[in-house]
Amino acid sequence: MFTGIVAAVGRIESVTPLGDADAGVRLRIDAGGLDLSDVQIGDSIAIQGACMTVVAQQAGRFDVDVSRESLQKTAGLDRPGEVNLEKALRLADRLGGHLVSGHVDGLGEVVHFAPVGESHELRVRAPRELARYLAYKGSVVVNGVSLTVNRVEDDASGCTFSINLIPHTIEVTTLRHLRPGATVNLEIDLIARYVERMLSASGPAPASRTMPG
């Protein structure tokens, strides 16, 4: 689990194919300012919002293997460039953002990104299968960053949601590089997912039990 609070901006240094065209790739990541002193082989690190497993480690760098399926369902993991990084949440950590699984639910398209006063307004187009999980003042993860939805506009093919990005978020994440037309990784709120499942599930409710007394 993660919080969506980016700990550092790193960089994909190299992308090495693991086999033929159907195989995945190995990424070598320069961790930037991310502290790797407590990271071991097998630990999880979110890269642009996608949970990946550390398979090798060097001074200030680590490697992860990304499957072909993951490459097809995410953005920003197939080429060198800056990436948002976050180590997995520990039980004693503060939950500064919201509960994040690190499993990308779908891809969005940036339709607007521009300054508004001291902040920036970001508008993202989300597909229909994710639209019902996005709500005013609800949470969403964009490229690994926990954000609050300010407005949602629905239409027949999905929705467009708006976010206000404060200067600090622009400064310490890769969101500063976004432009209209860019593709972003989206993860919807974990609680919204369970609420939707409970409301849509059929069948009788479990019988209540009386504790012996």
C-alpha positions in Angstrom: 0.0 0.0 0.0 1.0 3.6 -0.6 -0.3 7.1 0.3 0.1 9.0 -3.0 2.6 11.4 -1.4 5.6 11.4 -3.7 8.9 11.0 -1.8 11.2 11.8 -4.7 11.5 12.4 -8.4 13.8 9.8 -10.0 14.7 9.0 -13.6 14.4 5.9 -15.7 18.0 5.6 -17.0 17.6 2.6 -19.2 14.9 0.2 -20.7 16.2 -3.2 -21.5 14.0 -5.8 -23.2 13.7 -9.1 -21.3 13.1 -11.2 -24.4 11.1 -11.1 -27.6 8.4 -8.5 -28.5 5.9 -10.2 -26.1 8.2 -10.1 -23.1 8.5 -7.2 -20.7 11.4 -4.9 -19.9 13.9 -4.2 -17.1 14.1 -0.6 -15.9 17.1 0.9 -14.2 15.9 3.8 -12.0 18.1 6.6 -10.7 16.4 7.0 -7.3 17.2 10.8 -7.1 16.5 11.9 -3.5 14.8 8.6 -2.5 16.5 7.0 0.5 17.3 3.4 -0.4 19.1 2.5 2.8 16.1 0.4 4.0 15.1 -1.0 0.6 15.8 -4.7 0.0 15.3 -7.0 -3.0 11.6 -7.9 -3.2 10.4 -4.5 -1.7 7.7 -2.5 -3.5 8.2 1.0 -4.9 5.5 2.9 -6.8 6.8 4.3 -10.1 4.4 6.9 -11.7 1.7 5.3 -9.5 2.4 1.7 -10.6 3.6 -0.7 -7.9 6.8 -2.5 -8.9 9.1 -5.0 -7.2 12.8 -4.2 -6.7 14.9 -7.0 -8.4 18.4 -5.5 -8.1 20.0 -2.6 -6.4 23.1 -0.5 -6.8 24.3 2.7 -5.1 21.5 5.2 -5.6 19.8 3.0 -8.2 17.4 0.1 -8.4 16.0 -2.2 -11.1 12.4 -3.4 -11.7 10.9 -5.8 -14.2 7.8 -4.6 -16.0 5.6 -7.1 -17.8 4.3 -6.5 -21.3 0.7 -6.3 -19.9 1.8 -3.6 -17.4 3.5 -1.6 -20.2 0.2 -1.8 -22.2 -1.9 -0.5 -19.3 0.4 2.2 -18.0 2.1 5.4 -19.3 5.6 6.6 -18.8 7.3 3.2 -18.0 8.5 2.4 -21.5 11.1 5.1 -22.0 13.8 7.1 -20.2 12.5 10.1 -18.3 11.6 11.5 -14.9 9.2 9.5 -12.7 7.5 9.9 -9.3 8.7 7.5 -6.6 7.2 6.4 -3.4 8.2 3.5 -1.1 5.6 1.2 0.3 3.7 2.4 3.3 4.7 1.2 6.8 2.0 0.7 9.5 3.6 3.4 11.6 3.7 6.0 8.8 1.4 9.0 8.5 -1.3 8.7 5.9 -0.7 12.1 4.3 -2.6 11.4 1.1 -5.1 8.5 1.0 -4.9 4.7 0.8 -3.4 3.8 -2.6 -2.8 0.3 -3.9 -0.4 1.1 -6.7 -2.5 -0.7 -9.2 -3.3 1.5 -12.2 -7.0 1.3 -13.1 -6.8 3.1 -16.4 -5.4 5.8 -18.5 -6.5 9.4 -18.7 -5.8 12.2 -21.2 -4.8 15.7 -20.1 -7.1 18.2 -21.8 -6.1 21.4 -20.0 -3.1 22.4 -17.9 -2.6 26.1 -17.2 -1.7 28.6 -14.4 -4.6 30.0 -12.3 -3.2 32.6 -9.9 -0.4 31.0 -8.0 -1.6 27.5 -8.7 -2.3 25.4 -11.8 -5.6 23.9 -13.0 -5.4 20.3 -14.4 -8.3 18.8 -16.3 -8.1 15.1 -17.2 -10.4 13.1 -19.4 -11.3 9.7 -17.8 -12.9 6.7 -19.5 -16.4 5.6 -18.8 -15.4 2.6 -16.7 -13.7 5.0 -14.2 -16.1 7.9 -14.3 -18.5 6.6 -11.7 -15.7 6.4 -9.1 -14.8 10.1 -9.4 -16.7 12.6 -7.2 -16.5 16.2 -6.0 -13.9 16.4 -3.2 -13.1 12.7 -3.6 -9.6 11.4 -4.1 -7.8 10.2 -7.3 -4.2 9.3 -8.1 -2.6 10.8 -11.1 0.8 9.5 -12.0 1.3 8.4 -8.4 0.2 11.7 -6.8 -2.8 11.7 -4.4 -5.1 14.6 -5.5 -8.5 16.0 -4.6 -11.2 16.4 -7.3 -12.6 19.9 -7.6 -15.2 19.3 -10.3 -16.6 16.5 -12.4 -18.4 16.9 -15.8 -20.0 13.7 -17.1 -20.8 12.9 -20.7 -21.7 9.8 -22.7 -18.2 8.5 -23.1 -16.8 9.2 -19.6 -16.0 12.3 -17.6 -13.6 15.2 -17.3 -12.4 16.0 -13.8 -10.6 19.1 -12.6 -7.8 19.4 -10.0 -6.1 22.4 -8.4 -2.4 21.9 -8.1 -0.6 24.0 -5.5 3.0 25.3 -6.3 4.6 22.7 -3.9 3.0 19.8 -5.9 4.2 21.3 -9.2 7.7 21.7 -7.8 8.2 18.2 -6.3 6.5 15.9 -8.8 6.6 15.2 -12.5 3.2 16.7 -13.0 5.0 20.0 -13.9 5.8 18.3 -17.3 2.1 17.7 -18.2 0.7 19.2 -21.4 -2.6 18.8 -23.2 -2.7 15.5 -25.0 -0.4 13.7 -22.4 -1.5 10.3 -21.1 -1.5 9.8 -17.4 -1.9 6.8 -15.0 -5.1 6.9 -13.0 -6.1 5.0 -9.8 -9.5 5.5 -8.4 -10.2 5.7 -4.6 -10.0 2.3 -2.9 -13.0 3.0 -0.7 -15.2 4.0 -3.7 -14.3 0.7 -5.4 -15.6 -1.3 -2.4 -18.7 0.8 -2.0 -19.6 0.2 -5.7 -19.1 -3.5 -5.2 -21.3 -3.7 -2.2 -24.1 -1.7 -3.8 -24.0 -3.8 -7.0 -23.5 -7.3 -5.5 -26.5 -9.5 -5.5 -27.6 -12.2 -3.0 -28.8 -12.2 0.5 -26.9 -10.4 3.3 -25.0 -12.6 5.7 -27.1 -13.8 8.7 -26.3 -12.0 11.9 -24.7 -14.1 14.7 -25.5 -13.9 18.4 -22.5 -14.2 20.6 -22.8 -16.6 23.5 -23.2 -14.8 26.8 
